[in-house]
Amino acid sequence: MADKPSSKRAAPRDEAENTAAPAPENKGEKAPAYVPPATREKRQRSVVHYIAILFAAAFVLMLLTYLMDQRQNEAVVNSLNQSLTDLQTSLSDRSSLQDIYEDNLALIDQVDQLEDQVAQLQQERDSLSAQLSSQEKTAQAMDWFWQIDEAYVLGRYSLCRELIQELQDAGLTSSLPQESITDNGRFSPAGRYQEIYDALY
C-alpha cells in the first residue's frame, strides 16, 4: 500500500509545489529531491518515446526476418528446380555415361553450396530472434522502470519497493538500458533505477 502522509503535514497545493517533498515516514527512508513538474513530464515523455522506439525496432526486425526467409526459400526452390531441369535436359541430350557422372558431381557441389547457404540463413535468423527477444525484455523492463520512477517521485515508497521487487523477480533488471538516448544530462534508465534503489535500501 502507498504511504499515507500525516494529516498534520497537509498543505495547500500551491504551497506544496513551492516547498521540498515531505520527508518519508520511516527513519530509514531518504526524502526524494524535488522534481519540477516540467522536468517530470519531460522525463515521462522520454520514457514513452524510448518504449515506442523499442517496439518499432522489434517490428522492423520481425518484418526483416520474414522477408529474408521468404526470399531465400524461393531462391533455394528455384535453384533446385533449375538444377533438375538442367539434369533432365542433359540426360536427353547426352548418351555418354561419363558426361552423366560429371553432371551428377556438379549437382552434388551445387547442393552442398545450397546447404551452406541455408545454414548461414538459419544462423542469421537465430541472431535476429535473439535481438528481438532482447528488445522485448528491454521494453518490459522500461515499463516497470517508468512505474518505479513515478512512485518514487510521488513519495510512494512502499509501492516503489513492491515494483522494484517485481522487476527483480522477473529477472529484467539487467535489461534496463545502460545509456540514455535523450540528451538531457540525466542518468540512463539503469543509472536512475540504481539511484532509486540506493535511496530506498
C-alpha positions as CSV (number, residue, x, y, z in Angstrom):
1,M,0.0,0.0,0.0
2,A,1.1,3.6,-0.7
3,D,2.5,5.6,2.3
4,K,-0.2,7.9,3.6
5,P,1.2,11.4,4.6
6,S,0.2,12.6,8.1
7,S,-2.7,15.0,8.2
8,K,-0.6,17.5,10.2
9,R,1.7,17.9,7.3
10,A,-1.2,18.6,4.8
11,A,-0.7,21.9,3.0
12,P,-2.4,23.8,0.1
13,R,-1.3,22.6,-3.4
14,D,0.4,25.9,-4.3
15,E,2.4,25.9,-1.1
16,A,3.3,22.2,-1.5
17,E,4.7,22.9,-5.0
18,N,7.0,25.7,-3.8
19,T,8.5,23.6,-1.0
20,A,10.6,20.4,-0.9
21,A,8.9,17.0,-0.9
22,P,7.8,15.7,2.5
23,A,10.3,13.5,4.4
24,P,9.4,9.8,4.4
25,E,7.6,8.4,7.4
26,N,10.2,5.7,8.1
27,K,13.5,7.0,9.5
28,G,15.5,4.7,7.2
29,E,14.0,6.3,4.1
30,K,15.5,9.3,2.3
31,A,13.4,12.2,1.2
32,P,13.4,12.5,-2.6
33,A,14.7,15.6,-4.2
34,Y,12.1,18.0,-5.5
35,V,11.4,17.4,-9.2
36,P,9.7,20.3,-11.0
37,P,6.5,19.2,-12.9
38,A,8.1,20.3,-16.2
39,T,11.1,18.1,-15.7
40,R,8.9,15.2,-14.6
41,E,6.7,15.5,-17.7
42,K,9.8,15.7,-19.9
43,R,11.2,12.5,-18.2
44,Q,7.9,10.7,-18.8
45,R,7.8,11.7,-22.4
46,S,11.4,10.5,-22.9
47,V,10.5,7.1,-21.4
48,V,7.4,6.8,-23.6
49,H,9.4,7.7,-26.7
50,Y,12.0,5.2,-25.7
51,I,9.5,2.4,-25.4
52,A,7.9,3.4,-28.8
53,I,11.3,3.2,-30.4
54,L,11.9,-0.3,-29.0
55,F,8.6,-1.6,-30.2
56,A,9.2,-0.1,-33.7
57,A,12.7,-1.7,-33.8
58,A,11.2,-5.1,-32.8
59,F,8.6,-4.8,-35.5
60,V,11.2,-4.0,-38.1
61,L,13.3,-6.9,-37.1
62,M,10.4,-9.3,-37.3
63,L,9.5,-8.0,-40.8
64,L,13.1,-8.3,-42.0
65,T,13.3,-11.8,-40.7
66,Y,10.1,-12.8,-42.5
67,L,11.1,-11.2,-45.8
68,M,14.6,-12.7,-45.7
69,D,13.2,-16.2,-45.1
70,Q,10.7,-15.9,-47.9
71,R,13.2,-14.6,-50.4
72,Q,15.9,-17.2,-49.5
73,N,13.4,-20.1,-49.6
74,E,12.2,-19.0,-53.0
75,A,15.8,-18.8,-54.2
76,V,16.6,-22.3,-52.9
77,V,13.5,-23.8,-54.6
78,N,14.1,-22.0,-57.9
79,S,17.7,-23.1,-57.8
80,L,16.8,-26.8,-57.2
81,N,14.1,-26.6,-59.9
82,Q,16.6,-25.2,-62.4
83,S,19.1,-27.9,-61.5
84,L,16.5,-30.6,-62.1
85,T,15.6,-29.0,-65.4
86,D,19.2,-28.9,-66.4
87,L,19.7,-32.5,-65.4
88,Q,16.7,-33.7,-67.5
89,T,17.9,-31.7,-70.5
90,S,21.4,-33.2,-70.1
91,L,20.1,-36.7,-69.9
92,S,18.0,-36.3,-73.0
93,D,20.9,-34.7,-75.0
94,R,23.8,-36.8,-73.8
95,S,24.2,-40.5,-74.1
96,S,27.7,-40.7,-72.5
97,L,27.8,-42.2,-69.0
98,Q,30.9,-40.2,-68.3
99,D,29.0,-37.0,-69.0
100,I,26.2,-38.0,-66.8
101,Y,28.6,-38.8,-64.0
102,E,30.3,-35.4,-64.3
103,D,26.9,-33.7,-64.2
104,N,26.0,-35.6,-61.1
105,L,29.2,-34.4,-59.4
106,A,28.4,-30.8,-60.4
107,L,24.9,-31.2,-59.0
108,I,26.3,-32.5,-55.7
109,D,28.5,-29.5,-55.4
110,Q,25.6,-27.2,-56.0
111,V,23.6,-29.0,-53.3
112,D,26.5,-28.6,-50.9
113,Q,26.6,-24.9,-51.6
114,L,22.9,-24.5,-51.2
115,E,23.0,-26.4,-47.8
116,D,25.8,-24.0,-46.7
117,Q,23.6,-21.0,-47.7
118,V,20.6,-22.5,-45.8
119,A,22.8,-23.0,-42.6
120,Q,24.0,-19.4,-42.9
121,L,20.5,-18.1,-43.2
122,Q,19.4,-20.1,-40.1
123,Q,22.3,-18.6,-38.1
124,E,21.2,-15.1,-39.2
125,R,17.6,-15.8,-38.3
126,D,18.6,-17.1,-34.9
127,S,20.7,-13.9,-34.3
128,L,17.7,-11.7,-35.3
129,S,15.4,-13.7,-33.0
130,A,17.9,-13.2,-30.1
131,Q,17.9,-9.5,-30.8
132,L,14.1,-9.4,-30.9
133,S,13.9,-11.2,-27.6
134,S,16.3,-8.7,-26.0
135,Q,14.3,-5.8,-27.3
136,E,11.1,-7.3,-25.9
137,K,12.8,-7.7,-22.5
138,T,14.0,-4.2,-22.6
139,A,10.5,-2.9,-23.3
140,Q,9.1,-4.8,-20.4
141,A,11.9,-3.6,-18.1
142,M,11.2,0.0,-19.2
143,D,7.5,-0.3,-18.4
144,W,8.4,-1.3,-14.8
145,F,11.1,1.4,-14.6
146,W,8.5,4.1,-15.5
147,Q,6.2,3.0,-12.7
148,I,9.1,2.8,-10.2
149,D,10.3,6.3,-11.1
150,E,6.8,7.7,-10.9
151,A,6.1,6.1,-7.5
152,Y,9.4,7.4,-6.2
153,V,8.9,11.0,-7.4
154,L,5.4,11.0,-5.8
155,G,6.9,9.7,-2.5
156,R,5.0,6.4,-2.6
157,Y,8.0,4.4,-1.3
158,S,6.1,1.2,-0.3
159,L,4.7,0.9,-3.8
160,C,8.1,1.7,-5.2
161,R,9.7,-1.1,-3.3
162,E,7.0,-3.5,-4.4
163,L,7.6,-2.6,-8.1
164,I,11.4,-3.0,-7.6
165,Q,10.8,-6.5,-6.2
166,E,8.6,-7.4,-9.1
167,L,11.2,-6.2,-11.6
168,Q,13.9,-8.3,-9.8
169,D,11.6,-11.4,-9.7
170,A,11.0,-11.1,-13.4
171,G,14.8,-11.1,-14.0
172,L,14.6,-7.9,-16.0
173,T,16.9,-5.6,-14.0
174,S,19.8,-6.3,-16.4
175,S,17.6,-5.4,-19.4
176,L,17.4,-1.7,-18.4
177,P,19.4,0.4,-21.0
178,Q,22.8,1.4,-19.7
179,E,22.9,4.5,-21.9
180,S,20.4,7.4,-22.2
181,I,19.0,8.1,-25.7
182,T,18.0,11.6,-24.7
183,D,20.4,14.5,-24.3
184,N,19.0,15.8,-21.0
185,G,22.1,15.4,-18.8
186,R,20.3,12.8,-16.6
187,F,21.0,9.2,-15.8
188,S,20.4,6.3,-18.1
189,P,17.4,4.2,-17.1
190,A,19.7,1.7,-15.4
191,G,21.5,4.5,-13.6
192,R,18.3,6.1,-12.4
193,Y,17.0,2.8,-11.2
194,Q,20.2,2.2,-9.2
195,E,19.8,5.8,-7.7
196,I,16.3,5.0,-6.6
197,Y,17.3,1.6,-5.2
198,D,20.2,3.0,-3.2
199,A,17.8,5.7,-1.8
200,L,15.3,3.1,-0.6
201,Y,17.5,0.3,0.7
